[in-house]
Amino acid sequence: MTSETPKMAEAFSEGMPGAHLRVALVHPTNWPYVRRGTERFINEFAAFLGQRGHTVKVICSKPGAREVVRHQHFETVYHRSLSSPWLARMGLHDYHIFPLTTLFATLRERFDLIHCFNFTDALAANAVSRFHGGAVLLHLASIPPAVSYRREVSSGGTLLRKAILGADQLLTVGLAQQKYFEERFGRKCALLPVPVDLERFSLSETRDPRHPVILCASALEDRRKGGRLLMRAFNAIRTEAPNARLKISSQLTPPLQSELLGLVDARWRADVDFLGAGDLTDLPGVFGSASVLAVPSLWEASSLALVEALATGTPIVSTTDMPGFHELIEPEIGRAFEPGPPEDAEPSNLAGLVTALTEALELSRRPETPRNCRRRAERHGWQAVGPRYEALYHEVVRQRSTGRVTAE
């Protein structure tokens, strides 16, 4: 369930900072039940901290009975999920309900730091910190979307503000998010990128320029991820690149596969491959064999897949409304396009996506592109970024212990 490698472990254990911390990483969902970037980051980060000598517990939930999984360097506690379809229809989702679990799980034992990835969990952790004295780190990767894309209960930002001002430290992943939180809430916000395992996602030389592959690894059951726009764009791409293939690496229901495939011209449908979710061990090969990775979301909190693709030498395409990651894209490694009106439920700029994909495919044929992509990704390696997260932990815990809380 983790992604440790021997070289990665060796890199993690170098330069141990000394002070041992008891850390809780809190998120309502986790691998293998939900396979997204945040869940992957949590597991890799838990392994990193454990190998650096800290005691780490991942607190999450899953369907069915409570389960404790002990990994080599950390422990995961899967609590019984309290969410259900009928609650979702009422607008109550995982992140609304899981704070009850967070509250009771973190009351049972003392942590030096509780790292929350949802503001609702931070509210629960803030309450616990009054009893145990531990620090609370609120990690918000995304700016609240301009439009709600599903029915959900909302406090109009009141609880978000309370969580942000109550946490010891706010953390985000991009300059746009940092500016947003600091201007809206008057709260200093730390900035750290999402790290990538450069050993596992190594530079690949397996691409076939005669048969270019456009890869999408997004969860396309969410309309804002741009699956329908991507299928329509593939029609246009095939007129310019007759040997191109489109591969979708995510778990989709048969009805959705049929719907998406129905948007592709009958002549090209045999060149669209639905690979399924696969396993973590599959991803380096899938990314490394692609000519372009496309993440055409209307908006996105972050996309670890973009950095992992770059690490394998694959150029990327995403929208300009991906805070933190449009900053990642440089002309030598990919293209960004305007997704369309933000009030729409999904991206709609077909011409923009076609142009971005066409130019990225041209980039993929240049011999210098893989090395350019790899160099960009190396700024995000665990060996470079991981110790910065650890240093932030120590500073937040130190400030808490001396009574110098960073809330303003």
PyMOL commands that set and color helices and strands:
alter all, ss='L'
color gray80, all
select helices_A, chain A and resi 6-13+37-51+85-89+94-97+99-107+119-132+158-166+175-185+223-225+227-240+254-262+269-271+280-288+304-311+350-364+369-380+382-401
alter helices_A, ss='H'
color red, helices_A
select strands_A, chain A and resi 22-26+55-62+67-70+75-80+113-116+135-139+169-172+189-191+213-216+245-248+272-274+292-295+316-319+334-337
alter strands_A, ss='S'
color yellow, strands_A
deselect
rebuild
show_as cartoon
